[in-house]
Amino acid sequence: MSRTLSRLKRMLRVALFLGGAAGLAACTKIYRDHGYVPTEEALAEVTVGVDTRDSVNETIGAPSISGVLNDSGYYYVSTRMRHYGATEPRVVERQLVAISFSQSGVVENVERYSLQDGRTIALNRRVTESSVNNKTFLRQLLGNIGNFNPGDALPAE
């Protein structure tokens, strides 16, 4: 009997130890990286006033985002997020490299920004209200029966 009791205690200790280890492992920081920013060495190969869009693509790769207004520039964005336990993921590092081009497609400027240079912009998600209120598909279909005029379907002479 005492042998069974000592075995049970040992199994309980092992279970508590494994449970504690799993709890501690669940609270470790996990980092996730998204995007691509070229290195300083790669950016040093881009010459302002000489390189074009095509040569920038060949030298440092395609951008994450390109400008929407008149193909104004290339933007390389990299974000590092930290996940910690059950809390919401947080952005801990962000880098942005902006390469602007002239109207002729030649590099005008190369700029680097970090998370400290940015501002948070609140998005306003406006939703257009529907004119259909509490009507099922069948009620909408049957509601049009009296509104149909067969004369409207005939071709005009």
C-alpha positions in Angstrom: 0.0 0.0 0.0 2.8 2.4 0.9 4.6 1.5 -2.3 1.5 2.5 -4.3 1.1 5.7 -2.4 4.7 6.7 -3.0 4.3 6.0 -6.7 1.2 8.1 -6.8 3.0 11.0 -5.1 5.9 10.7 -7.5 3.5 10.8 -10.5 1.7 13.8 -9.0 5.1 15.7 -8.6 6.0 14.9 -12.2 2.6 16.1 -13.4 2.9 19.3 -11.4 6.4 19.9 -12.7 5.3 19.4 -16.3 2.2 21.6 -15.8 4.4 24.4 -14.4 6.9 24.1 -17.2 4.1 24.2 -19.8 2.6 27.3 -18.0 6.0 29.0 -18.1 6.5 28.1 -21.8 3.1 29.6 -22.7 4.3 33.0 -21.3 7.5 33.3 -23.3 7.8 36.1 -25.9 7.3 35.1 -29.5 8.5 37.4 -32.2 7.1 37.4 -35.8 8.7 39.3 -38.7 6.7 40.5 -41.7 8.0 42.3 -44.8 11.3 43.2 -46.3 13.6 46.1 -46.0 16.9 46.2 -47.9 20.2 46.4 -46.0 22.4 49.5 -45.8 24.9 47.8 -48.2 22.2 47.2 -50.8 20.9 50.7 -50.5 24.4 52.0 -50.9 24.3 50.5 -54.4 21.4 52.8 -55.4 22.7 56.0 -56.8 20.5 59.1 -56.7 20.1 60.8 -60.1 21.4 57.7 -62.0 19.4 54.6 -61.1 15.9 54.0 -62.6 12.9 52.0 -61.4 14.2 48.9 -63.3 17.7 49.1 -61.9 16.3 49.5 -58.4 14.2 46.4 -59.0 17.3 44.5 -60.1 19.5 45.8 -57.3 17.4 45.5 -54.2 14.3 43.6 -55.4 10.6 44.4 -55.9 9.0 46.8 -53.3 6.4 45.8 -50.7 4.3 48.7 -51.8 4.5 51.2 -54.7 3.0 54.7 -54.8 -0.5 54.9 -56.2 -0.3 58.5 -57.4 1.6 58.7 -60.7 3.9 55.8 -59.6 5.5 58.2 -57.2 7.8 55.8 -55.4 8.8 52.4 -53.9 8.2 51.6 -50.3 9.9 48.7 -48.5 8.2 47.9 -45.1 9.3 45.6 -42.4 7.4 45.0 -39.1 8.4 43.0 -36.0 5.5 42.0 -33.7 5.8 40.5 -30.2 3.3 38.0 -28.9 3.3 37.5 -25.2 1.0 34.9 -23.7 -2.7 35.6 -24.2 -2.2 39.4 -24.7 -2.7 41.2 -28.0 0.3 41.2 -30.4 2.2 44.5 -30.2 4.4 46.1 -32.9 7.8 46.6 -31.4 9.8 47.6 -34.5 8.9 49.0 -37.9 11.2 50.1 -40.7 10.3 51.8 -43.9 12.5 52.7 -46.8 11.0 55.1 -49.3 12.6 55.6 -52.7 11.1 58.5 -54.7 11.4 58.9 -58.4 11.2 61.9 -60.7 8.7 62.1 -63.6 11.3 60.5 -65.9 11.7 57.5 -63.5 15.1 58.4 -62.1 15.8 58.0 -58.3 15.3 61.4 -56.6 15.7 60.4 -52.9 16.2 57.5 -50.6 14.8 57.8 -47.0 14.6 55.5 -44.0 12.0 55.8 -41.3 11.4 53.8 -38.1 8.5 53.3 -35.7 9.4 56.4 -33.8 9.0 58.5 -36.9 5.4 57.4 -37.5 2.1 58.5 -36.2 -0.9 56.3 -35.4 -3.9 57.1 -37.6 -7.4 56.0 -36.4 -9.4 54.3 -39.2 -13.0 55.3 -39.6 -14.9 52.3 -41.0 -18.1 53.8 -42.4 -20.7 51.4 -43.6 -23.4 52.2 -46.1 -26.9 51.4 -44.7 -29.0 49.1 -46.7 -32.5 50.1 -47.7 -33.7 46.5 -47.0 -34.8 46.2 -43.4 -36.0 43.0 -41.9 -37.0 41.5 -45.2 -36.2 38.0 -46.2 -35.3 37.0 -49.7 -38.7 35.5 -50.4 -40.6 38.5 -49.0 -38.5 40.8 -51.3 -39.2 38.6 -54.3 -43.0 38.3 -53.7 -43.2 42.1 -52.8 -42.3 42.9 -56.5 -45.3 41.0 -58.0 -47.6 44.1 -57.9 -44.8 46.4 -59.1 -44.2 44.7 -62.5 -45.8 46.1 -65.6 -45.6 43.7 -68.6 -45.8 46.7 -71.0 -42.4 47.8 -69.9 -40.9 44.5 -71.1 -42.2 45.0 -74.8 -39.9 46.8 -77.2 -40.9 50.3 -78.1 -42.0 50.9 -81.7 
